[in-house]
Amino acid sequence: MNQKKSQTTEEVLAESLKHLMAVIPFEKITVKEITDEAHVKRPTFYNHFRDKYDVVEYILQRDIIRPAHMLISCDMLHEAIRLMLNGMKKDSDFYIRAVKIEGTNSFKEVLMQNLTGILRDAMNMRGMDETHSNPILTMDNIAECYALCITFGIVKWIQGGMKIEVDDVCEALQIMLSESLADIIYHRKK
């Protein structure tokens, strides 16, 4: 893998990991293989990333979270979700493999944490405060609840091979995020 002049070292290492994940299961990939593929020395890797999980988070941040954050900050949550899904669909080979990463640094956990952060940021930007009488209804808890729902839908979609159209996934997430459980159970037509 040759480094293009415009690529940063992080980008080269990220592309190296993506290339390797196309042929080797993530859990078997070593930092040495990533650096060999990127044509950089092993210490260079550690100047930029803690471990290979950190590279996956970098890719998710660069390609999905940052662009979505911009839209969410402009009150465009549904457009942000659509952008995220389209970005994942565009790089489906990587995301179908990445969703299989398990453990404390799992893809699911990293996605959920990042979504919680951008939803919390959006609430802060809107001037929400913590003055609710119910101590469970904090901004952090509300952001985490909605992030869990969005993460659940995205992970199920990826695990299913991304066969459902993006618009249909967006519609399902819209229903899960905006309708009450009672409405879904008792009033939704089949």
MARBA-3410 file (N, C-alpha, C, O; in Angstrom, 1 decimal):
190
0.9,-1.2,0.0,0.0,0.0,0.0,0.9,1.2,0.0,1.6,1.5,1.0 ~ 0.8,2.0,-1.0,1.7,3.2,-1.2,1.0,4.4,-0.6,-0.2,4.6,-0.8 ~ 1.7,5.2,0.2,1.1,6.4,0.8,1.1,7.5,-0.3,2.0,7.8,-0.9 ~ -0.1,8.0,-0.4,-0.3,9.2,-1.3,0.2,10.4,-0.5,0.1,10.5,0.7 ~ 0.7,11.4,-1.2,1.2,12.6,-0.6,0.2,13.3,0.3,0.6,13.9,1.3
-1.1,13.3,-0.1,-2.1,14.0,0.6,-2.6,13.3,1.9,-3.3,13.8,2.7 ~ -2.2,12.0,2.0,-2.7,11.2,3.1,-1.8,11.4,4.4,-0.6,11.5,4.3 ~ -2.5,11.5,5.5,-1.7,11.6,6.8,-1.3,10.2,7.2,-1.8,9.2,6.6 ~ -0.4,10.1,8.1,0.0,8.7,8.6,-1.2,8.0,9.2,-1.4,6.8,9.0 ~ -2.1,8.7,9.9,-3.3,8.1,10.4,-4.2,7.5,9.3,-4.7,6.3,9.4
-4.3,8.2,8.2,-5.1,7.7,7.1,-4.5,6.5,6.5,-5.2,5.5,6.1 ~ -3.2,6.5,6.3,-2.5,5.4,5.7,-2.6,4.1,6.6,-2.9,3.0,6.1 ~ -2.5,4.3,7.9,-2.6,3.2,8.8,-4.1,2.7,8.8,-4.3,1.5,8.9 ~ -5.0,3.6,8.8,-6.4,3.2,8.7,-6.8,2.4,7.4,-7.4,1.4,7.5 ~ -6.3,2.9,6.3,-6.5,2.2,5.0,-5.8,0.8,5.1,-6.3,-0.2,4.5
-4.7,0.7,5.7,-3.9,-0.5,5.8,-4.8,-1.5,6.6,-4.9,-2.7,6.2 ~ -5.4,-1.1,7.7,-6.2,-2.0,8.5,-7.4,-2.4,7.7,-7.8,-3.6,7.8 ~ -8.1,-1.5,7.0,-9.2,-1.8,6.2,-8.9,-2.9,5.2,-9.6,-3.8,4.9 ~ -7.7,-2.7,4.5,-7.3,-3.7,3.5,-7.1,-5.0,4.1,-7.5,-6.1,3.6 ~ -6.4,-5.1,5.3,-6.2,-6.3,6.0,-7.5,-7.0,6.4,-7.6,-8.2,6.3
-8.4,-6.2,6.9,-9.7,-6.8,7.4,-10.5,-7.4,6.2,-11.3,-8.3,6.5 ~ -10.2,-7.1,5.0,-10.8,-7.7,3.9,-10.4,-9.1,3.7,-11.1,-9.9,3.0 ~ -9.2,-9.5,4.2,-8.7,-10.8,4.0,-8.3,-11.6,5.3,-8.1,-12.8,5.2 ~ -8.3,-10.9,6.4,-7.9,-11.5,7.7,-9.0,-11.1,8.7,-9.3,-9.9,8.8 ~ -9.4,-12.0,9.6,-10.3,-11.6,10.6,-9.6,-10.6,11.6,-8.4,-10.7,11.8
-10.4,-9.6,12.0,-9.8,-8.5,12.8,-9.0,-9.0,14.0,-7.9,-8.5,14.3 ~ -9.5,-10.0,14.7,-8.9,-10.5,15.9,-7.5,-11.1,15.6,-6.7,-11.3,16.6 ~ -7.2,-11.5,14.4,-6.0,-12.1,14.0,-5.0,-11.1,13.5,-3.8,-11.4,13.3 ~ -5.4,-9.9,13.2,-4.5,-8.9,12.7,-3.6,-8.3,13.8,-4.1,-8.0,14.9 ~ -2.3,-8.2,13.5,-1.4,-7.6,14.4,-1.0,-6.2,14.0,-1.2,-5.8,12.9
-0.4,-5.5,15.0,0.0,-4.1,14.7,1.2,-4.2,13.6,1.3,-3.4,12.8 ~ 2.0,-5.2,13.7,3.1,-5.4,12.8,2.5,-5.6,11.4,3.1,-5.0,10.4 ~ 1.5,-6.3,11.2,0.9,-6.5,9.9,0.3,-5.2,9.4,0.5,-4.8,8.2 ~ -0.3,-4.4,10.3,-0.8,-3.1,9.8,0.3,-2.2,9.4,0.3,-1.5,8.3 ~ 1.4,-2.1,10.2,2.6,-1.2,9.8,3.3,-1.8,8.6,3.7,-0.9,7.7
3.4,-3.1,8.4,4.0,-3.6,7.2,3.2,-3.2,6.0,3.8,-2.8,4.9 ~ 1.9,-3.4,6.1,1.0,-3.0,5.0,1.1,-1.5,4.6,1.0,-1.2,3.5 ~ 1.3,-0.7,5.6,1.3,0.7,5.5,2.7,1.2,5.1,2.9,2.4,4.8 ~ 3.7,0.4,5.2,5.1,0.7,4.9,5.6,1.8,5.9,6.2,2.7,5.5 ~ 5.3,1.6,7.2,5.8,2.5,8.2,6.4,1.6,9.3,6.0,0.4,9.4
7.2,2.2,10.2,7.8,1.5,11.3,6.8,1.3,12.4,6.0,2.2,12.6 ~ 6.9,0.2,13.1,6.0,-0.1,14.2,5.9,1.1,15.2,4.8,1.4,15.7 ~ 7.0,1.7,15.7,6.9,2.9,16.6,6.0,4.0,16.1,5.4,4.7,16.8 ~ 6.0,4.2,14.7,5.2,5.2,14.1,3.7,4.9,14.4,3.0,5.9,14.7 ~ 3.3,3.7,14.4,1.9,3.3,14.7,1.6,3.9,16.1,0.5,4.5,16.3
2.4,3.6,17.1,2.2,4.0,18.5,2.3,5.5,18.7,1.9,6.0,19.7 ~ 2.8,6.3,17.7,2.8,7.7,17.8,1.4,8.3,17.5,1.1,9.4,17.8 ~ 0.6,7.4,16.9,-0.8,7.8,16.4,-1.9,7.1,17.0,-3.0,7.7,17.2 ~ -1.7,5.8,17.4,-2.8,5.0,17.9,-2.3,4.2,19.1,-1.1,3.8,19.2 ~ -3.2,3.9,20.0,-2.9,3.0,21.1,-2.8,1.5,20.7,-1.9,0.8,21.1
-3.8,1.1,19.8,-3.9,-0.3,19.4,-4.8,-0.3,18.2,-5.2,0.7,17.7 ~ -5.0,-1.5,17.7,-5.8,-1.6,16.4,-7.3,-1.2,16.6,-7.9,-0.8,15.7 ~ -7.8,-1.3,17.9,-9.2,-0.9,18.1,-9.3,0.6,18.0,-10.3,1.2,17.5 ~ -8.2,1.3,18.4,-8.1,2.8,18.2,-8.2,3.2,16.7,-8.8,4.2,16.4 ~ -7.6,2.3,15.9,-7.7,2.6,14.4,-9.1,2.5,13.9,-9.6,3.3,13.1
-9.8,1.5,14.4,-11.2,1.3,14.0,-12.1,2.5,14.5,-12.9,3.0,13.7 ~ -11.8,3.0,15.7,-12.5,4.2,16.2,-12.2,5.4,15.3,-13.0,6.2,15.0 ~ -10.9,5.5,14.9,-10.5,6.6,14.1,-11.3,6.6,12.8,-11.8,7.6,12.3 ~ -11.4,5.4,12.2,-12.1,5.3,10.9,-13.6,5.7,11.1,-14.2,6.4,10.3 ~ -14.2,5.2,12.2,-15.6,5.5,12.5,-15.8,7.0,12.7,-16.7,7.6,12.2
-14.9,7.6,13.4,-14.9,9.0,13.7,-14.8,9.8,12.4,-15.6,10.7,12.1 ~ -13.8,9.5,11.6,-13.5,10.2,10.4,-14.6,10.1,9.3,-15.0,11.1,8.7 ~ -15.1,8.9,9.1,-16.0,8.7,8.0,-17.5,8.8,8.4,-18.3,9.1,7.5 ~ -17.8,8.6,9.6,-19.2,8.6,10.0,-19.6,9.6,11.1,-20.5,10.4,10.8 ~ -18.9,9.6,12.2,-19.3,10.5,13.3,-19.1,12.0,13.0,-20.0,12.7,13.2
-18.0,12.4,12.6,-17.7,13.8,12.4,-18.7,14.4,11.3,-19.3,15.5,11.6 ~ -18.9,13.8,10.2,-19.9,14.3,9.3,-21.3,14.4,9.9,-22.0,15.4,9.7 ~ -21.7,13.4,10.6,-23.0,13.4,11.3,-23.1,14.4,12.3,-24.1,15.1,12.5 ~ -22.0,14.6,13.1,-22.0,15.7,14.1,-22.4,17.0,13.6,-23.1,17.8,14.2 ~ -21.8,17.3,12.4,-22.1,18.6,11.8,-23.6,18.8,11.5,-24.1,19.9,11.7
-24.2,17.8,11.0,-25.6,17.9,10.7,-26.5,17.9,12.0,-27.4,18.7,12.0 ~ -26.1,17.1,13.0,-26.9,17.2,14.2,-26.8,18.5,14.9,-27.7,19.0,15.5 ~ -25.6,19.2,14.8,-25.4,20.5,15.4,-26.3,21.5,14.6,-26.5,22.6,15.1 ~ -26.8,21.2,13.4,-27.7,22.1,12.7,-29.1,21.6,12.7,-29.9,22.0,11.9 ~ -29.5,20.9,13.8,-30.8,20.4,14.0,-31.3,19.4,12.9,-32.4,19.4,12.5
-30.4,18.7,12.3,-30.7,17.8,11.2,-30.4,16.3,11.6,-29.6,15.6,10.9 ~ -31.1,15.8,12.7,-30.8,14.5,13.2,-31.1,13.4,12.2,-30.3,12.5,11.9 ~ -32.2,13.5,11.5,-32.6,12.5,10.6,-31.7,12.5,9.4,-31.3,11.4,8.8 ~ -31.3,13.6,8.9,-30.3,13.7,7.8,-29.0,13.1,8.2,-28.3,12.5,7.4 ~ -28.6,13.4,9.5,-27.3,12.8,10.0,-27.4,11.3,10.0,-26.4,10.7,9.7
-28.5,10.8,10.5,-28.6,9.3,10.5,-28.5,8.7,9.1,-27.8,7.7,8.8 ~ -29.2,9.4,8.1,-29.2,9.0,6.7,-27.7,9.0,6.2,-27.3,8.1,5.5 ~ -27.0,10.1,6.5,-25.6,10.3,6.1,-24.8,9.1,6.7,-23.9,8.6,5.9 ~ -25.0,8.8,7.9,-24.2,7.7,8.6,-24.5,6.4,7.9,-23.5,5.7,7.5 ~ -25.7,6.1,7.6,-26.1,4.8,7.0,-25.5,4.8,5.6,-25.0,3.7,5.2
-25.6,5.9,4.8,-25.1,5.9,3.5,-23.6,5.7,3.5,-23.0,5.0,2.6 ~ -22.9,6.3,4.4,-21.5,6.2,4.5,-21.1,4.8,4.9,-20.1,4.2,4.3 ~ -21.8,4.1,5.7,-21.5,2.7,6.1,-21.8,1.8,4.9,-21.1,0.9,4.6 ~ -22.9,2.1,4.2,-23.3,1.3,3.0,-22.2,1.4,1.9,-21.9,0.4,1.3 ~ -21.7,2.6,1.8,-20.6,2.8,0.8,-19.4,2.0,1.0,-18.7,1.5,0.1
-19.1,1.8,2.3,-17.9,1.0,2.7,-18.4,-0.3,3.5,-17.9,-0.7,4.5 ~ -19.4,-0.9,2.9,-20.1,-2.1,3.5,-19.2,-3.2,3.9,-19.3,-3.8,4.9 ~ -18.2,-3.5,3.1,-17.3,-4.6,3.4,-16.6,-4.4,4.7,-16.5,-5.3,5.5 ~ -16.1,-3.2,4.9,-15.5,-2.8,6.2,-16.4,-2.9,7.4,-16.1,-3.5,8.4 ~ -17.6,-2.3,7.3,-18.5,-2.3,8.4,-19.1,-3.6,8.7,-19.4,-3.9,9.9
-19.3,-4.5,7.7,-19.8,-5.8,8.0,-18.8,-6.6,8.7,-19.2,-7.5,9.6 ~ -17.5,-6.4,8.5,-16.5,-7.0,9.3,-16.3,-6.4,10.7,-16.1,-7.0,11.7 ~ -16.4,-5.0,10.7,-16.1,-4.3,11.9,-17.2,-4.6,13.0,-16.9,-4.6,14.2 ~ -18.5,-4.8,12.5,-19.5,-5.0,13.5,-19.3,-6.3,14.3,-19.9,-6.6,15.3 ~ -18.5,-7.2,13.8,-18.1,-8.5,14.4,-17.1,-8.3,15.5,-16.9,-9.3,16.3
-16.5,-7.1,15.6,-15.5,-6.9,16.7,-16.2,-6.9,18.0,-17.1,-6.1,18.3 ~ -15.8,-7.8,18.9,-16.4,-7.9,20.2,-15.5,-7.4,21.4,-14.4,-7.0,21.1 ~ -16.0,-7.4,22.6,-15.2,-7.0,23.7,-15.5,-5.6,24.1,-16.4,-4.9,23.7 ~ -14.7,-5.1,25.1,-14.9,-3.7,25.6,-14.7,-2.7,24.6,-15.2,-1.6,24.7 ~ -13.9,-2.9,23.5,-13.7,-2.0,22.4,-14.5,-2.4,21.2,-14.1,-2.1,20.1
-15.6,-3.0,21.4,-16.4,-3.5,20.3,-16.9,-2.4,19.4,-17.0,-1.3,19.8 ~ -17.1,-2.7,18.2,-17.7,-1.7,17.2,-19.0,-1.1,17.8,-19.2,0.1,17.8 ~ -19.8,-2.0,18.3,-21.1,-1.5,18.9,-20.9,-0.5,20.0,-21.5,0.5,20.1 ~ -19.9,-0.8,20.9,-19.7,0.1,22.1,-19.1,1.4,21.6,-19.5,2.4,22.1 ~ -18.2,1.3,20.6,-17.5,2.6,20.1,-18.6,3.5,19.4,-18.6,4.7,19.6
-19.4,2.8,18.6,-20.5,3.6,18.0,-21.4,4.2,19.0,-21.8,5.4,18.9 ~ -21.8,3.5,20.0,-22.8,3.9,21.0,-22.2,5.1,21.8,-22.8,6.1,22.0 ~ -20.9,5.0,22.2,-20.2,6.1,22.9,-20.1,7.3,22.1,-20.4,8.4,22.6 ~ -19.8,7.2,20.8,-19.7,8.4,20.0,-21.0,9.0,19.7,-21.1,10.2,19.7 ~ -22.1,8.2,19.5,-23.4,8.8,19.3,-23.9,9.5,20.6,-24.5,10.5,20.5
-23.6,8.9,21.8,-24.0,9.5,23.0,-23.3,10.9,23.1,-24.0,11.9,23.5 ~ -22.1,11.0,22.8,-21.3,12.2,22.8,-21.9,13.3,21.9,-22.1,14.4,22.3 ~ -22.3,12.9,20.7,-22.8,13.9,19.8,-24.2,14.3,20.2,-24.6,15.5,20.0 ~ -25.0,13.4,20.7,-26.3,13.8,21.2,-26.3,14.7,22.4,-27.0,15.6,22.5 ~ -25.3,14.4,23.3,-25.1,15.2,24.5,-24.7,16.6,24.0,-25.2,17.6,24.6
-23.8,16.7,23.1,-23.4,18.0,22.5,-24.5,18.8,21.9,-24.7,20.0,22.2 ~ -25.4,18.1,21.2,-26.6,18.7,20.6,-27.5,19.3,21.7,-28.0,20.4,21.5 ~ -27.7,18.5,22.8,-28.5,19.0,23.9,-27.9,20.2,24.5,-28.6,21.2,24.9 ~ -26.6,20.2,24.7,-25.9,21.3,25.3,-26.0,22.5,24.5,-26.2,23.7,25.0 ~ -25.9,22.4,23.2,-26.0,23.5,22.2,-27.4,24.1,22.3,-27.5,25.3,22.0
-28.4,23.3,22.6,-29.8,23.8,22.7,-30.1,24.4,24.0,-31.2,24.9,24.3 ~ -29.1,24.4,24.9,-29.3,25.1,26.2,-30.0,24.2,27.2,-30.5,24.7,28.2 ~ -30.1,22.9,26.9,-30.8,22.0,27.9,-30.0,22.0,29.2,-28.8,22.2,29.2 ~ -30.7,21.9,30.3,-30.0,21.9,31.6,-30.5,20.6,32.4,-31.3,19.8,31.9 ~ -29.9,20.5,33.5,-30.1,19.3,34.3,-31.1,19.5,35.4,-31.1,18.9,36.5
-32.1,20.4,35.2,-33.0,20.8,36.3,-34.3,20.0,36.3,-35.3,20.4,36.9 ~ -34.3,18.8,35.8,-35.5,18.0,35.8,-35.6,17.4,37.2,-34.6,17.1,37.9 ~ -36.9,17.2,37.7,-37.1,16.7,39.0,-36.8,15.2,39.2,-36.6,14.8,40.3 ~ -36.8,14.5,38.1,-36.4,13.1,38.1,-34.9,12.9,37.8,-34.5,13.3,36.8 ~ -34.2,12.4,38.8,-32.8,12.2,38.7,-32.3,11.3,37.6,-31.1,11.3,37.2
-33.2,10.5,37.1,-32.8,9.6,36.0,-32.8,10.3,34.6,-32.1,9.9,33.7 ~ -33.6,11.4,34.6,-33.7,12.1,33.3,-32.6,13.2,33.2,-32.9,14.4,33.0 ~ -31.4,12.8,33.3,-30.2,13.7,33.0,-29.9,13.7,31.5,-30.3,12.9,30.8 ~ -29.2,14.8,31.1,-28.8,14.8,29.7,-28.0,13.6,29.3,-28.2,13.1,28.2 ~ -27.1,13.2,30.2,-26.3,12.0,29.9,-27.1,10.8,29.7,-26.9,10.0,28.7
-28.1,10.6,30.6,-28.9,9.4,30.5,-29.8,9.4,29.2,-30.0,8.4,28.5 ~ -30.4,10.6,28.9,-31.2,10.7,27.8,-30.4,10.5,26.5,-30.8,9.8,25.6 ~ -29.2,11.1,26.4,-28.4,10.9,25.2,-28.0,9.5,25.1,-28.0,8.9,24.0 ~ -27.7,8.8,26.2,-27.3,7.4,26.1,-28.5,6.5,25.7,-28.3,5.6,24.9 ~ -29.7,6.8,26.2,-30.9,6.1,25.8,-31.1,6.1,24.3,-31.3,5.1,23.6
-31.1,7.3,23.7,-31.3,7.5,22.3,-30.2,6.9,21.5,-30.4,6.3,20.4 ~ -28.9,7.1,22.0,-27.8,6.5,21.3,-27.9,5.0,21.3,-27.5,4.3,20.3 ~ -28.4,4.4,22.3,-28.6,2.9,22.4,-29.6,2.5,21.3,-29.3,1.5,20.6 ~ -30.6,3.2,21.2,-31.6,2.9,20.2,-31.1,3.0,18.8,-31.3,2.1,18.0 ~ -30.4,4.1,18.5,-29.8,4.2,17.1,-28.8,3.2,16.9,-28.7,2.6,15.8
-27.9,2.9,17.9,-26.9,1.9,17.7,-27.5,0.5,17.4,-27.1,-0.2,16.6 ~ -28.5,0.2,18.2,-29.2,-1.1,18.0,-29.7,-1.2,16.6,-29.4,-2.3,16.0 ~ -30.4,-0.2,16.1,-30.9,-0.3,14.7,-29.8,-0.4,13.7,-29.9,-1.2,12.7 ~ -28.7,0.4,13.8,-27.6,0.3,12.9,-26.9,-1.0,12.9,-26.6,-1.6,11.9 ~ -26.7,-1.5,14.1,-26.0,-2.8,14.3,-26.8,-4.0,13.7,-26.3,-4.8,13.0
-28.1,-4.0,13.9,-29.0,-5.0,13.4,-28.9,-5.0,11.8,-28.9,-6.0,11.2 ~ -29.0,-3.7,11.3,-28.9,-3.5,9.8,-27.6,-4.1,9.3,-27.6,-4.8,8.3 ~ -26.5,-3.7,9.9,-25.2,-4.2,9.4,-25.1,-5.7,9.5,-24.7,-6.4,8.6 ~ -25.5,-6.3,10.7,-25.5,-7.7,10.9,-26.3,-8.5,9.9,-26.0,-9.6,9.5 ~ -27.4,-7.8,9.4,-28.2,-8.4,8.4,-27.6,-8.3,6.9,-28.3,-8.6,6.0
-26.4,-7.8,6.8,-25.8,-7.6,5.5,-26.2,-6.4,4.8,-25.9,-6.2,3.6 ~ -26.8,-5.4,5.5,-27.2,-4.1,4.9,-28.1,-4.3,3.7,-28.1,-3.5,2.8 ~ -28.9,-5.3,3.8,-29.9,-5.6,2.7,-31.1,-4.7,2.7,-31.7,-4.5,1.6 ~ -31.4,-4.2,3.8,-32.6,-3.2,3.9,-32.1,-1.9,3.4,-31.0,-1.4,3.6 ~ -33.0,-1.3,2.6,-32.7,0.0,2.0,-32.5,1.1,3.1,-33.2,1.0,4.2
-31.6,2.0,2.9,-31.3,3.1,3.9,-32.6,3.8,4.3,-32.8,4.1,5.5 ~ -33.4,4.1,3.3,-34.7,4.9,3.7,-35.6,4.0,4.6,-36.2,4.6,5.5 ~ -35.6,2.7,4.5,-36.4,1.9,5.4,-35.8,1.8,6.8,-36.5,1.7,7.7 ~ -34.5,1.8,6.8,-33.8,1.8,8.1,-34.1,3.1,8.8,-34.3,3.2,10.0 ~ -34.0,4.2,8.1,-34.3,5.5,8.6,-35.7,5.6,9.2,-35.9,6.1,10.3
-36.6,5.1,8.4,-38.0,5.1,8.9,-38.2,4.2,10.2,-38.9,4.7,11.1 ~ -37.5,3.1,10.2,-37.6,2.3,11.4,-37.0,3.0,12.6,-37.6,3.0,13.7 ~ -35.9,3.6,12.4,-35.3,4.4,13.5,-36.2,5.6,13.9,-36.3,5.9,15.1 ~ -36.8,6.2,13.0,-37.7,7.3,13.3,-38.8,6.9,14.2,-39.2,7.5,15.1 ~ -39.4,5.7,13.8,-40.5,5.2,14.6,-40.0,4.8,16.0,-40.7,5.2,17.0
-38.9,4.1,16.1,-38.3,3.8,17.4,-38.0,5.0,18.3,-38.1,4.9,19.5 ~ -37.5,6.0,17.7,-37.1,7.2,18.4,-38.2,8.2,18.8,-38.1,8.9,19.7 ~ -39.3,8.1,18.0,-40.4,9.1,18.2,-41.7,8.6,18.8,-42.5,9.4,19.3 ~ -42.0,7.4,18.6,-43.3,6.9,19.0,-43.1,6.1,20.3,-42.1,5.5,20.6 ~ -44.2,6.2,21.1,-44.2,5.5,22.4,-44.3,4.0,22.2,-44.8,3.5,21.1
-43.9,3.2,23.1,-44.1,1.8,23.0,-45.5,1.4,23.0,-45.9,0.5,22.2 ~ -46.4,2.1,23.7,-47.8,1.8,23.7,-48.4,2.1,22.3,-49.2,1.3,21.8 ~ -47.9,3.2,21.7,-48.4,3.4,20.3,-48.0,2.3,19.3,-48.8,1.9,18.5 ~ -46.7,1.9,19.5,-46.2,0.8,18.6,-47.0,-0.5,18.8,-47.4,-1.1,17.8 ~ -47.2,-0.8,20.1,-47.9,-2.1,20.4,-49.4,-2.1,20.0,-49.9,-3.0,19.4
-50.1,-1.0,20.5,-51.5,-1.1,20.4,-52.1,-0.3,19.2,-53.3,-0.6,18.9 ~ -51.4,0.6,18.7,-52.1,1.4,17.6,-51.5,1.3,16.2,-52.1,1.8,15.3 ~ -50.4,0.7,16.1,-49.7,0.7,14.8,-50.4,-0.4,13.9,-50.6,-1.5,14.4 ~ -50.8,0.0,12.7,-51.4,-0.9,11.8,-50.3,-1.8,11.2,-49.1,-1.3,11.0 ~ -50.6,-3.0,11.0,-49.6,-4.0,10.4,-49.5,-3.8,8.9,-48.7,-4.5,8.3
END
